[in-house]
Amino acid sequence: MSSTTSTPVPSLASSPSHQKIMSTYKFIFSGHEKNTSHSILTALRETYPDYHVTRTDFGSCDVIAYANAGHAEALLIDAINSEREYIPASPMSMLDFIDDPDSDYDSDDTAEKNSRHRDGDKLRDKVSFGLYAYKWNNMSFMVYTHKFAKRFEGPTKKLYVLAPRSMGMSSDGLYSVPTDQLLRVVGRWQATLHDEIYVFDDGMWAKSKELWRSVQGSSWADVILDPRTKDALVEDVHGFFTSRDLYEEFSVPWKRGVILHGLPGNGKTLSIKALMCTLYTSSMTAQDNEEDSFKHDDGEDNSSNGAKPRRHVPSLYVKSLQTCQGPQYAVRIIFSKARKMAPCMLIFEDLDSLVTEKVRSYFLNEVDGLESNNGILMVGSTNHLGALDPAIANRPSRFDRKYHFALPQKAERVAYAKYWRAKLERNGKVDFPEKVCDVVASWTSGFSFAYLKELFITALLTVARGGPCPGEEEDKEQPDGEGSDSSEKNFIVVGESGKITPIPEKVAVEDKSSEKDQKTVEDAAKQPGAKKESVVKMPEMVIPDELDDNVLLKVLRHQVRALLREMDNSKTASKGKKKKGEDYEDDEDNAEVQMMRQLLIRQAQAEAEACNDC
């Protein structure tokens, strides 16, 4: 059991040897020494001649974290530059405490609340230089921790483990046997993920329980995609990790890369979360010819207990390449870690913003250079496939396959509506007939999954709260802006510039095939600023007679119209380098709405170009 309290141990904290070390630390950080780590190590060896001093790194052998996990005891004795830090609980675990913040922790009537409170918020010490009394496996050590930063470099964290020489030394007298035993066990434990995901940020890898929690519960049932795309992606990724022997049989390097691309809000991030969760929970059977020893979460080797060894497939998530040493250094550290953790999934979300022209060559050298990347599956995502360098996007053996996350067609929109309907099967507040799914799907051509999610959340909350149910006329006449009437915005004129201008209903037409209606269109095109324009009608949203009294459907219609007025399916995509002639398809359903969506895309591109010109 670990402890971070600063209860003094007089025989250690006030000893002349320890006081000398503290004075040395102060002297070094007064600017008298350059190599601080070496100076601390030398001072410790001179001050404690009866102890063997082993210097190690937090990144590989964090004995304090090992103690905090309950596997050893670490008692903070003394510290310089320490800070007592408050770590708040999650909002849900703090609700009861907020109701009564002055409650007595030891009172019986708040025992249940306080158990949640203790499990939530906590206090911890941030120690720059400190001494711990350390106990493990019935052996006692002293551990000094040292955290500092070098100019133009990131933070450095060192540990100094002191063990009495009388406890045992190696035959050559260079190493402490008990210290090496401790570091080996801690290293094995630290190399294993314990409900965590590795995240690279600020130039270093760190384990994140928060990200792990955020992906738990993610499953392919929550991902509404074309079944062929989903099945191919799942088979591609999971098949890679279970086919090492086949790769070796055909003398093919056991590495792979896939790119998920398409407009934002169509399931790329959700698919990555589903991959991370399913790879972690399903685990992978080790091949008989595995050289690496598969370990369970406790760090112990279980390969000799008769059962076939299994392991989770870890995920490594790259958040940023920004470091004090530059992005080239970050790329090297990222792939070095991935090789150590292989087999693993290495994730580059928003790949186009990470791998810029400045780091392109370094990235490609790591991907297909001299060092082996066996067991590494790279997953990159991008909203702008055209913005990626062709050497990355169009070169198999780097990123072998590309999966397009297109705007959902009607079948996917129906499936997504049924997904929400299934969530509410036991909810008595909302009447959600199955026929609503098909009706809403016919209204929402051009909607991304993100817009569909917003549509259903807003509508369902409105109904659940007993909000107003807009009628047909009220819905059409809802103001779209100050001093404007939305009925005039049911029809849109689009010029060559891409600018969208509302025109009165009297000049709009529904059937452009007749000669009379064509004349009306031509008249509309003669309005000021409307050169070579076309007219697009907002979709008709007729509620079937059998659903005429359904409150949810009326609210959904109201929200669809509101979203159509403001939606822009490619505002973000237009910032990328879209190839000429590249369309984001939805080749079915309401043709007028499809035209409107394409015109909105043109408007967004024109606005982006105007901003760039500014």
Summary of the structure (lengths in Angstrom):
residues: 614
radius of gyration: 31.3
end to end distance: 61.9
largest distance: 104.8
contacts: 1770
relative contact order: 0.07
helix: 43%
strand: 18%
